[in-house]
């Protein structure tokens, strides 16, 4: 995970200079090399090299996929596409990896992993550059061309484009006046603003929820956890059942996220998930040797991940792609991503300690407590972002209010706060 943070730092530095498209191709290379090195690994040094490459690829691609998807998609479809990229696709990939890891040799699995990595290297060549990145660099004519290539021309999209251009022109003018065109200078100024720290604190609670909900712990230790909570050796069947529920939850979220407001979906499914986790803790505390209880535990675990994958996971990850200002987005991803990676690492390190000290039932109960506190803070601080442009969301966090497009374009007081 420490190497993943290095990957996020590298992608922040590189993508700020060369754009999102070429950065995606550059940072797909460590992923390909990781699988090649892993396949031929014969000693600890080679395995460590493979893990280093994997960490760099993980951190960089995680930041880029959120950044690219949020900048390329429109406000009406952004949440759905972010969900597909950050939740549905990884869920399918993890499930396939879990199954292949049980039935195939790990070298064969590494060989199979090269294929999607190569696709990730080739596809960006056919993209246009991000219009938001182009606008943040003052390349406004290229921004217009790229934006119109990505979006069907209509009154709404033209309004969105004009808002993007106006906001970024205002920022550029202000940067010239204050001699702060350099990214480090912009970061220095942002660090003195309250909105920046509000976003960082919000990132802490989002990370705490995702980590305590078992996002990485289950992906990494699925077989160990299922064997531990059931006490059964029939882990392939149970793993497939839980993984299918994860995929179904991710699919359901793609539908729900288009029909329901993000706040309603987040807090409803979040509270249901917490209630299920507490119920699972109770079942494990009063566990007997009954085969029916064993299946009840698996059913609860399956429903828990179905609920989490249909609501909190996709929405919170989508929010990380929406809430940061464009010109500092990848750098903010480095800070928020570092927080997330540290939180995930802590859960992995503490998992065996907590299980040995308080059992799985105690760990699940403690995690549910962290989730309740995190969800409470998010409820207080998070606006409804569905259908809003990235500029509207950015200005909300800077002014603590949503404004009409005309006000943003014409009101000098609002422009002064951008």
N, C-alpha and C positions, 0 to 999 in steps of 0.2 A: 504493500500500500504506500510506503514511503516513496517508492519509485514512481508510482502513479501520480503522486504530487509533483515530482520532477517533470513527468510528461505534461501535466497541466501548465507548469511554468514555461516549458519549451513552446507549447502550442500558443500560449499567450504572446510570447515574444515573436514567434514566426508569423502567425496569422495576422497580427497587427500590421506587419510589413508587406506580406505577399498575398493576403486575402484568404478567404475561406476555401475556395475551390482547390487551389494548389496545395494548401496546407493539408487538406484531406488526403491528397495523393502522397505527400511527403510522409505523413504519419501513419499511412497504411503499410509502409515498408517495414517498420519494426514488428508489426503483427505477422507479416509473412516470414520474416527472418526468425521470429520466435518459434514458429511451428517447424521450420526447417532445422534449426538448432536442436529443438526438443526431440525431433525424430532421430537425429544422429547422436544424441547425447549418450556418453558412455561413462562419465564421471561427474563428481559433484560440481566441479568448476563449470563444465558445459551446462549443467542443469541451472546453475545460478545465473549464467549468461542468458539462458532462455527466460528465466523469471524476470530478469532485468528488462529485457526487450518487451516482455508481456506487460510489465508495469508501465513502461513508457507508452505503449500502444493503448492500454486501458485508459490512462489518465487523459491522453491527448484526444482520443476518439470520443470519449465520454463528453468532454467539453465541446468538441466540434459538432457532434450530432445534435446537441441541444441548441447550439448557436445557429447552425445552418438551418435546421428545421424551423426555428422561430422566425428567422429572417426571410426565408423563402416562401413560407405559407402566408395566406391572408388571415385576417382576424377571425373570420367565421370558421375556418378549417384548421387553424393553427393548433388548437388544443388536441384535435383528433390525430393530426399527423405527429405531433410530439408524443402522444400516447402510443401510436404505432411504432415509432422509432425507439422510444425509451422503455416501453413496457412489453408490448406484444412480441416484437422481434426477439428481444433477449429472453423472454419466457419460452418461446419456441426453441431457441438455441440452447438454453439451459436444460430443457427437458430432453432434447435429443442427446446432449452431452451426458446427462445422467444415465440414460438408457444405454448409449454406446459404451460408456465407461464401465458398465456392469458386464456387458456381453462381449466386448472387444478388448484387445490389448491396447495399452495406452499409446503406443507408437502409431498404431493404425488410426486411432482417434486424432492424433496430432497431424497425420497426413491428410485426413479428411478436413481438418480445420484450415488448411491452406487455401481451399477453394473459395470460401466466402471472403477471405482476406484479399485474394487476388481480384475478386469482383469489386471490393471496396477501393482498390487501387485504380481500376480502369474506369468505373462509372463517372467519377468527377470530371474526367476529361471532356465529357459531353455536356457539362453544366454551363450556365452563365455565372458570372461572379455575383455575389450577394449585393443587391442594390443598396442595402443599408450600410454595408462596409464601404462601398463606393461613395455614398453620400457623406459618410463620416470623414472621408479623405478629401472632400471637396471636388470629387469627380462627378459633377451633377449631370452632365449630358450622358455619360455612360450609365449612370444610375437610372435615368429615365428609360433608356433602351433596355437595360436588364429587367427593370420592373415590369415594363409592358410585355416583355417576352414571357415572364413568369405568370402574369395575371391577365385574364380576359379583360379587355377594355370596357369599362362601364363608368357611370357617374361615381359610384362608390369607390372604385379602384383609383380613379383620377383624383378624387378628394383625398384618399389615403396617400397617394404619391405627392400631392402638393403639400400635405401636412409634413411628410417626411422631409421634403426639400426645404420647406420653411424653417422647420426646427433645426435641421443640420446647418443651414445657412446662418441662422442666428447664433448657433454655437461657434461656427467658424469665425464669424465677425467678432464675437466676444473673445475668442482665443487669440486673434490677431491683436486686439486692443490691449489684452493683458499679457501678451507675449507668452502664451501657454499652449502653443500648438503641439509641443512635444508630449508624448504619452505620460512620461514620469511627472511632468509638471501638472498635467490634468489629474493624475492620481493624487498628487500632493494636495491640490485644491479640493478634490472630492473628499479626501480624508478629514478635511476641516468642516465638512458639511454634515448636518444631523442625518439627512436622508441616507447617506452612505452607511452610517453605523446602524440605522434602523434596518436596512437591508441585510447587514451582516448578522445582526441579532436574530432576524427572521430566519436567515439561513441556518443558524445554530439550532433553532427549534425544529425546522424542517429536517435537518440531518439527524437530530435526536429521535424524531418520530420514525424516520426510515430505518435507522440502525436498530432501535429497540423493537421495531415490528418484525425484524428478522430478515430484512432484504438480502444482505450479503451472507449472513450466517446460514440461511437455508440453501442459497445457491451453491455455497462452498461445501457445506457439511450435511447435505440432504440425507444421504444414506446413513450417516452416523446418528443424526437426530431421530430419524424414523425408527431405526433399530433401538435407540435408547428409550423412546417414549412407548413403544409397543412391546419391547422385549422379545420380538419375534425375529426369526431368521429369514422369513419370507419377504425380504425387503424389495425385491424387484416389482412384485405386484403392488405393494403399498406405494413405492416410489412413483410408479406409472399413474396410479390413482391420484396422488397429490399433484403431480406435474400436470395431469390433464385438467384438474380443477384450476391450476394456475393459468393455463392457456385459455380456458373457457372464461375465466375472470377478465383476462386481458382483452379477449374478443368482446365480451359484454361491455367493457368500458368504452370501446370504440363507438358503440351504439348509444350508451347512456350519456356520454360526454357531448353528443350533438343534441340531445333532447332536454337535458337538465342543467341548471346553473351549476357552475363549478363549486361554489360555496355549499350549496345544498347537498350536492353529491359527495363532497369531501367529508362534511361533518356527519351526515347520515351514515355513510358506509364506515367512517372512522369509528364512530361510537358502537356500531354493530360489531365491528372487528374486535374492539376492546372487550365487549361483553362475551364474545365467543372465546377469546383468549383466557378470560377469567374462568369461564366454564371448563375449558380444557385443563386449566390448572387444578380445578376442583376434582375433575375426573382422575387426574394423575395422583392427586393426594389420597383419594379413596380407592386407588387401583387394586383390583383383585386379579386372579388368574383366569377370569372369565373371558372366553373368546369374543363374547358379545361386547364387553367393555373395550377390548382391543380394537374391534371394528368401530365402536363409538368414538374412540380417540382419533382414529384415522379419518373418520367422517368429519369430526370437528376441525381437525387440522386442514382437511381439504376445503371445507366451507370457509375457514378463516382466510386461507390464501386466495380463495375465489373472491371474497369480499374485498380484501386488501388490494388485489390486482384489478378489481373493477372500479375502485374509487381512489383511496389515498395515494397509492404508489404513482399511478399515471398523472394525477392532478398535481401532486407536490413536485414531481420531476418536470412537468410542463411549466410550473411556476418558476423554477430555476432558469428556464429558458426565456422567460418573459420579463422578469422584474428589474433587470440590470440595464443601465443606459448603454446605448449602442457603442459609443466610442471607447467605453471601458469594459465592454461585456466579457471578453475573454479573460481580462485581468481579474474581474470580479469572480469569474468562474474559477480562477486559480485560488482565490481566497475562500470562496464558499465550498469549492471542491475539496480543498485541503481539510476544511472542517468536516465535510462528509466522510472523506477517506479516514481521517483520524477516528471519527465516531464508529465507522465500520470496523476498523482495526481493533478498537477497544472491545467491540462485541465479540469478535472472533477470539481474541486473547482471553477475555473474561469468561467465555462460554464454558470451557471445561472446569474452571475454578468455581463458577457459580453452581454448576451442576453437581460437583462433588460436595459443595458446602450446603446447598439448599435443595438439590434435586431439580428436575425439569419443572415441577409444579411451582417451586419457589422462583425460578428464573422467569417463567411465563408471567407470574403475578407481579414481579418487580418490573418487568418490561411493560406490562399494562399500565402501571403507575406512571412511568416515564411518558408513555403515549398520551395519557390523559392530560398531564401538565403541558406537553408540547402542543396538543390539539387546542387546548384552552388559549394559549398565547397566539397561535395562528388565527383562531377565531376572532381575537381582539384586533389583530393588526392587518389582516388580509382583506383587500377589496375584491369585488367581483370583477374578474378580468375577461370573462367570456365576451367575444364580439368587440373588444377594444383593440385599437392598434397599439403597437409597441410604443409609439410616441405618447399616446394618451396614458398608458400605464406608467411610463417613465415620469411624465409630468405629475401624475397623481402622487407618486412617492416624493417628488421634490416640493409639491405645494400642499400635500395632504388633502387633495380634492380633485375630482374629475371636472374637466372644463369642456365647453363646446369647441368645435374646431375653429369657428370664427374668432372666439376669444383667444385661442392659442396663437392664431395667425396675426391678429390685429392688436391685442392688448399688450402694451409695452411693459406693464408691471409683471405679467406672466412671463413674457420673454426674458425679463431680467432675472427670473428665477430658474430658467432652463440651464 
